[in-house]
Structures are given as structure tokens and as C-alpha cells.
């Protein structure tokens, strides 16, 4: 099977993406303006035959709402300040392609600024992965080189509750892989410098914008909080906790313990286990991390068991966090697919799905160049579906906030740590808020700053949901001269709030008129981990290829044998209709027997 991935955006990952600071500002501006890419030219409808039907796709992304950004830092004049390492803007023809301008007879899609992931191997280029972090209208994805500086080397592992090692805890960041040592970073600071936090200005954030890798959604692939070192629990309570956790490890072997409570919430079930209020609070918010009002007993037991299964795999913590942010995870899959022949086209919009009336199956798509691209299966992100297709869908929403601060929430000896905090509902009817704080060694923010993500299911706008928690944990004043209690709080330098659509719980049957070979994948959900996305990917894969293994381990690069002569165009399942297929150049025709699929790869390179 061969894969073609087309995306109307100019960055990878959709709502899973990460951005540099300038890239995020461009994303904010785009979503605040909400420009509608109206389809003025409908010549593509002429490509629909009499025995076919078109299912139009949406030209406007409606998954992001209520975007509000604020600057609390020292706003010295940032006008004229340029981002360090920024490249000149791309030529005008790249912008033309982004607007859907159809190329002339002699123009190739590559000339219109379409980027292919298959030609951007980070290992070959010697740069860190993550081209989606740069706004392509300002910076070239290929120039995203960010070598860790000495001052950003991982610190020591904290032992306190609610913390996890920084980048040094991840399996891909073993100590032997760090090319620099903290001891050689820079001369030791003076005592006065150590006592006073460094003053960060807005112009510094702009200048060091490429140091930021800001996720639209923040998750921890293996997540839970370590509460066993907490001094808030007595020895008796810790014994009670261990007894309950031992039961959770093999709860399925003791159904009599929970069967009569299956219809109850997990919080109600905990009350029947003779646990103190403190233990119930810890289990609910720090171990299981499930909703107090909505999660069932079985969901809570499953989440608690997962916490126990994650412990001890990578040190004494269940945490794993990817360097350069959550956006690296979809990026890795994009690159892996490209290595095995997948083709990735950015700034490439799709106008409609083409439905065969006789079979009721989708047979092709029509892109903004007027090309028909045929395939056997079609996977569409929820945001591309039109309003008429989603008429019967009831979406949930996620409230998100991203802050840049000057200090850590957790007061420990180490400045390099990943901290997770669950804030219980401040009032009835509200959801708990998950707070993830990232240090500079995760390569997500500049030195002397912290990146804080706040997430919860929406009840109102993101600012209304999350600002009370922000005010409780942080200092929002623009001046340093505040009350002493405010000085002890981390100071917010910059913040953005937005609501994101949560389509994770929508069944395929809820969408109107979708053919059986069209599958819908959702955006991020509000959970801390990626379980929902992985389960959804496996479900779709097994429906398409029931006899194939899902997500097998990639082979050793030395064991891969490339035999181009065995690749036949018809095996790919992807082809262009003859009337719209670009003509090959004389140089390509001279190759004689080279397969057409490989010509396409060359054509875009």
C-alpha cells in the first residue's frame, strides 16, 4: 500500500502541531481573523461525471474559537526586533499556491511551494525534526536547526511529588547523547545574579522565538503523578493506599469487589472503600486523574492500573515527555511513512470527495489544482468535513491556555524539571484543570523561562474557564512592585487562551452521507495521554486491513533492501486521471522504464 497525505495547512500535524513563538503569533492572527477561503472558482465541478456525486469539503477550519492573547511582560519597544536566525520570506509564488491558484501548463506543483515530507529526512539534513514549528511564510522548514545549548542541558532528577525528570528521562535522550556538559556552559554567576531572577522582556521573547516549540495541545504519553513521597499522607494512609493499589492491579480477578458499583462514579466507589478524604483526593486527582463527576468505576480502576503499569519503566517515575514538544510525535510518524514511500503535500487543498453512485463508495478526490486523485481508502480529519455533513454531530470543546512565565510553580533545588499539577474544580459544575509546566531543557522555551499548558473540558470560553486558576497560581501584574505574596508567585510574561473542538467521542454513523470507505479521524481530546488517538488509529487500520499487523516495529535501516524495479504504479492504489496528469519533462522521459510513482517523487523534490 502507498499513502498520499495532502494538507491545506502550511505545517504538519493540524491541531497536534508545535510552533515557534513567531509561528504561534501567525497562527493566532489567522484564527482571530477567521478568513473564509471562499471557493470562487468551481471549475472542478466539471470533472464530476454523470454517474458520480460530489461531497464538498469545508474550506474553513472551525475547530478553534475564542482566541485571546495577552502580553504581561516588560513591553519595551519590540518594533523592529527580528527573530534570531529568521530567513527571508518565501517568494510570492509560494503564497499563490497557498491560496489555491492553479498552475499553468508548464508549472509543476513543486514550483507552487508544495512541501514534501519524503524529501526532508532530519537524519540526512542534520537538523532537529519539527518543520511544522516554523511559519513557512516567514521561515524555511529546512532551517529549523536547534542544537541544544550548554545552558539547556538536562538537570538532575527531582524527587518531589508531581515532578518528572526533564529531557534526560526520555529514552531518546540518554545521558550519553548529550554533546555538552553543564559544567562547561558558562562562567559561574555571581551571588547577586543567583538571588534575583533574570528580567525577561517581550523583545527577548521575540528575538529568541525559535527557542520555543509551543504545542497546541499538551499531553504526556506515559503520564501520572508520583504521590508516594508526599508528606501530606500519614504512614497509615500510605499502607491503605498500597492495599487499594494492589487490588487495582488485578481488579478483574475480583469482580465481587466492584460489580455492584459499576453504575456509580469512581468518586462514589472510593467512598465505599473506607479511604480517608485525603486518600480519595490523591487517587482521584493525582493517580487516576479522571473526572470526579463523569468517570465510572471501571474507568477509574483502569486508569489507576495504568498508572501502576507505567511506574518503573524509565526510572522511578511514570513520566515521558518528548523533546521539542508533543508536536514531534505526529511528525515522527510522518517521517517514518515518508521513508517507506509515503508522499506528503502541504498547502494542498481538497475540494471534494467523488462518490460513485452505483457502488456507493468514494473513488477519488478533486484537489485545488483540478486534479482527480484516485484511491481505495480515504481518511479525513474531522475539521475538513462540511457543515452539512456534520449537521447531526454534537461536539465537545476543550479549554486551553499557554503561558510563558519567569519562574517554576514548584519550588525545588532543580530548575530543570517537568511538573504536572491537577487543580480540583474551584466551584461545583467546573472541571479539574491539568497544568503541565515545561523547562528549557525540554527544548520548548528559551533559557530562564517556563512554558505552562493548562487544559480542561470547556464549560464556557477558555479564558472564563482557566483565568481563575491562572490568577490563583501566577502573578499577572505588569509591574514588579507588587505585594510580597504576589512576588512569590511565578510571573506571567505572555499568555494565550483558546477553545479547541473535541471530536474524539463522535461515532462515524453521526456524520451524514459518508461512504463506507471514508474514515474520519478526530483531533486531540482533553485527556492527558494519547490513548484515544492510538485506539482510533488501530480501529481504522483494522477495518481497512484486517489481516495486517498494526504498527509493527520499524526494521533496522541496515536490513532494508530497496528494489525500485519491483515497484509498479498500479500497486500504489493512487493515481491521477489521464486528463489532468502533468506531462513529464524530456529529462524524465529519457529515463525510459522508470516507474511513474518514482517520477512523482523526483518531480516534487
Secondary structure, 3 states (H helix, E strand, C coil): CCCEEECCCCCCCHHHCEECHHHHHHHHHHHHHCCCCCCCCCHHHHHCCCCEEEEEECCCCCCEEEEEEEECCECCCCCCCCCCCCCCCCCHHHHHHHCCCCCCCCCCHHHHCCCCHHHCCHHHHCCCCCHHHCCCCCCCHHHCCCCCCHHHCCCCCCCCCCEECCHHHCCCCCHHHCCCCHHHCCCCCCHHHHHCCCCCEHHHHHHCHHHCCEECCCCCCECCCCCCCCCCCCHHHHHHHHHHHHHHHCHHHCHHHCHHHCCCEHHHHHHCCCCCHHHHHHHHHHHCCCCCCCCEHHHHHHHHHHHHHHCCCECCECCECCCCCCHHHHHHHHHHHHHCCCEEECCCCEEEEEEECCCCCEEEEEECCCCEEECCCEEEEHHHECCCCCCCCCCEEEEEEEEEECCCCCCCCCCCCEEEEEECCCCCCCCCEEEEEECHHHCCCCCCCEEEEEEEECCCCHHHHHHHHHHHHEECCCCCCCCHHHHCCEEEEEEEEEEEEECCCCCHHHCCCCCCCEEEECCCCCCCCCHHHHHHHHHHHHHHCCCCCCCCCCCCHHHCCCCHHHCCHHHCCCEECCCCCCCCCHHHHCCCCCCHHHHHHHHHC
